[in-house]
């Protein structure tokens, strides 16, 4: 018969605090003998605690590794399956309006404004909009107020579903529409569009 191993010394474990045991005795009328046994016998092995800590760190590291890098002064516009990355020439906060101006190496230009609510974070769809001037075809998504502030008249192109300022990130979602020359009605609806930008160093 294999001899039973002696239990590990308590010096390698974290014992239940005596204060907790006394409180348990006082409030739940548990016999003192049981409490002393609880204090002496119930312990969490140190190795288990260290393993749990490393497990949490590994999960966090894995999540971070899956998050793609997003450089400062960068914006991404996703229209359908196509994502265009812009380098921001200018970005900042003017009162309750966030503004962005960026361009790609090929000359595509992004201009955006996001109107903010009183909390300084929630975007106001009616006061938000952006244009993408692309040689392959210009498109835009605007709320009515933001469109009128551009000095334009008539129905705004596209629409804005949501907008927000999350720390240094500016995020907008909506529906894009072909942007015709000034004075002409908006063209064909293209589809869902999103803007995600980062502006740590504001102008």
C-alpha positions as CSV (number, residue, x, y, z in Angstrom):
1,X,0.0,0.0,0.0
2,X,1.3,3.4,-0.9
3,X,1.8,5.5,2.2
4,X,-0.3,8.7,2.4
5,X,1.5,11.9,1.9
6,X,1.6,14.4,4.7
7,X,-0.3,17.7,4.0
8,X,1.8,20.7,2.8
9,X,2.8,23.0,5.6
10,X,0.6,26.0,6.2
11,X,3.5,28.3,5.5
12,X,3.0,27.7,1.8
13,X,-0.7,28.7,1.9
14,X,-2.8,31.7,2.5
15,X,-4.9,31.0,5.6
16,X,-8.4,32.4,6.2
17,X,-8.0,35.6,8.3
18,X,-8.9,35.1,12.0
19,X,-11.0,38.3,11.9
20,X,-13.2,36.7,9.3
21,X,-13.6,33.6,11.4
22,X,-14.5,35.7,14.5
23,X,-17.1,37.6,12.5
24,X,-18.6,34.4,11.3
25,X,-18.8,33.1,14.8
26,X,-20.5,36.2,16.1
27,X,-23.0,36.7,13.3
28,X,-24.0,33.2,12.4
29,X,-23.7,31.6,15.9
30,X,-21.2,29.0,14.6
31,X,-19.5,27.0,17.4
32,X,-16.0,28.3,18.2
33,X,-14.5,24.9,17.7
34,X,-15.7,24.9,14.1
35,X,-14.4,28.4,13.6
36,X,-10.9,27.3,14.8
37,X,-11.0,24.4,12.5
38,X,-12.0,26.7,9.6
39,X,-9.1,29.0,10.4
40,X,-6.6,26.2,10.6
41,X,-7.7,24.0,7.7
42,X,-9.2,26.2,5.0
43,X,-6.4,27.7,3.0
44,X,-5.8,28.6,-0.7
45,X,-2.6,27.1,-2.0
46,X,-0.1,29.8,-3.0
47,X,0.6,27.9,-6.3
48,X,-3.1,28.2,-7.2
49,X,-3.1,31.9,-6.6
50,X,0.0,32.5,-8.8
51,X,-1.4,30.3,-11.5
52,X,-4.7,32.3,-11.5
53,X,-2.8,35.5,-11.8
54,X,-0.8,34.3,-14.8
55,X,-3.9,33.0,-16.4
56,X,-5.5,36.5,-16.2
57,X,-2.4,38.1,-17.6
58,X,-2.3,35.7,-20.5
59,X,-5.9,36.4,-21.4
60,X,-5.4,40.1,-21.3
61,X,-2.2,39.8,-23.4
62,X,-4.0,37.7,-25.9
63,X,-6.8,40.2,-26.3
64,X,-4.3,43.0,-26.8
65,X,-2.5,41.0,-29.4
66,X,-5.7,40.7,-31.4
67,X,-6.3,44.4,-31.3
68,X,-4.7,46.0,-34.4
69,X,-2.6,49.1,-33.8
70,X,-4.2,52.5,-34.4
71,X,-1.7,55.3,-34.7
72,X,-2.3,58.8,-33.6
73,X,-3.5,61.2,-36.3
74,X,-5.0,58.4,-38.3
75,X,-8.5,57.8,-39.6
76,X,-10.1,54.8,-41.3
77,X,-13.3,55.0,-43.4
78,X,-14.9,51.7,-44.1
79,X,-17.4,51.5,-47.0
80,X,-18.7,48.0,-47.5
81,X,-15.6,45.7,-47.8
82,X,-13.3,48.6,-48.6
83,X,-11.3,50.4,-45.9
84,X,-9.3,53.6,-46.6
85,X,-6.7,54.9,-44.2
86,X,-6.0,58.6,-43.9
87,X,-3.3,60.6,-42.3
88,X,-4.8,63.5,-40.4
89,X,-3.5,66.9,-41.3
90,X,-5.7,68.6,-38.8
91,X,-7.9,67.4,-35.9
92,X,-9.3,69.0,-32.8
93,X,-12.2,70.4,-30.8
94,X,-13.8,73.7,-31.5
95,X,-16.3,74.4,-28.8
96,X,-18.8,71.5,-29.1
97,X,-17.6,70.4,-32.5
98,X,-14.9,67.9,-33.4
99,X,-13.2,68.4,-36.7
100,X,-11.0,66.2,-38.9
101,X,-9.1,66.8,-42.2
102,X,-7.0,64.0,-43.6
103,X,-5.6,62.6,-46.9
104,X,-4.1,59.5,-48.3
105,X,-0.9,59.2,-50.3
106,X,-3.0,58.9,-53.5
107,X,-4.8,62.2,-52.8
108,X,-8.2,61.0,-51.4
109,X,-9.4,63.7,-48.9
110,X,-11.5,63.3,-45.8
111,X,-13.3,66.1,-44.0
112,X,-15.5,65.4,-41.0
113,X,-17.4,67.2,-38.2
114,X,-19.0,65.7,-35.2
115,X,-21.3,67.8,-33.0
116,X,-21.3,66.8,-29.3
117,X,-24.0,66.8,-26.7
118,X,-23.7,68.5,-23.3
119,X,-21.8,65.6,-21.9
120,X,-18.9,66.2,-24.3
121,X,-18.9,62.6,-25.5
122,X,-22.2,61.7,-27.2
123,X,-22.4,62.7,-30.8
124,X,-25.4,64.5,-32.2
125,X,-26.3,62.8,-35.6
126,X,-28.0,65.9,-37.0
127,X,-24.8,67.9,-36.3
128,X,-22.4,65.3,-37.7
129,X,-21.2,64.6,-41.2
130,X,-18.2,63.8,-43.4
131,X,-17.2,63.8,-47.0
132,X,-14.7,61.6,-48.9
133,X,-13.3,63.2,-52.1
134,X,-12.2,60.3,-54.1
135,X,-11.1,60.4,-57.8
136,X,-13.2,57.2,-58.3
137,X,-16.3,58.9,-56.9
138,X,-17.1,61.3,-54.1
139,X,-19.4,60.2,-51.3
140,X,-20.8,61.6,-48.1
141,X,-22.9,61.0,-45.0
142,X,-24.5,64.0,-43.2
143,X,-27.1,65.1,-40.7
144,X,-29.3,68.0,-41.8
145,X,-27.9,70.6,-39.5
146,X,-24.2,69.8,-40.4
147,X,-25.2,69.9,-44.1
148,X,-26.8,73.3,-43.8
149,X,-23.8,74.7,-41.9
150,X,-21.7,73.9,-45.0
151,X,-23.9,76.4,-46.8
152,X,-25.6,73.7,-48.7
153,X,-29.4,73.5,-49.3
154,X,-31.7,70.7,-49.9
155,X,-31.7,67.2,-48.5
156,X,-28.3,66.1,-47.1
157,X,-26.5,63.2,-48.7
158,X,-26.7,59.9,-46.8
159,X,-27.5,59.8,-43.1
160,X,-25.8,59.5,-39.7
161,X,-26.9,56.7,-37.3
162,X,-24.5,57.4,-34.4
163,X,-21.5,59.3,-33.4
164,X,-19.3,59.6,-30.3
165,X,-16.1,60.9,-28.9
166,X,-14.4,58.1,-26.8
167,X,-11.2,59.5,-25.3
168,X,-9.0,60.2,-28.3
169,X,-11.2,58.2,-30.7
170,X,-13.9,59.8,-32.9
171,X,-16.4,57.3,-34.3
172,X,-19.3,57.7,-36.7
173,X,-21.6,55.3,-38.4
174,X,-24.2,56.0,-41.1
175,X,-25.2,55.4,-44.7
176,X,-23.2,56.9,-47.5
177,X,-24.5,58.5,-50.7
178,X,-22.8,59.6,-53.9
179,X,-21.9,63.3,-53.6
180,X,-22.9,65.2,-56.7
181,X,-21.5,68.6,-57.7
182,X,-22.8,71.5,-55.5
183,X,-26.4,72.3,-56.2
184,X,-27.4,68.9,-57.5
185,X,-29.4,66.4,-55.5
186,X,-27.5,63.6,-53.9
187,X,-26.8,60.6,-56.1
188,X,-27.1,56.8,-55.5
189,X,-27.1,55.4,-52.0
190,X,-23.9,53.3,-51.7
191,X,-24.4,51.5,-48.3
192,X,-23.2,51.5,-44.7
193,X,-20.2,53.5,-43.9
194,X,-18.1,54.0,-40.7
195,X,-15.4,56.5,-39.6
196,X,-13.0,55.7,-36.9
197,X,-10.2,58.2,-36.1
198,X,-7.7,58.8,-33.4
199,X,-6.6,62.3,-32.4
200,X,-4.3,62.4,-29.3
201,X,-2.5,65.6,-30.3
202,X,-5.3,68.1,-31.0
203,X,-4.8,71.3,-32.9
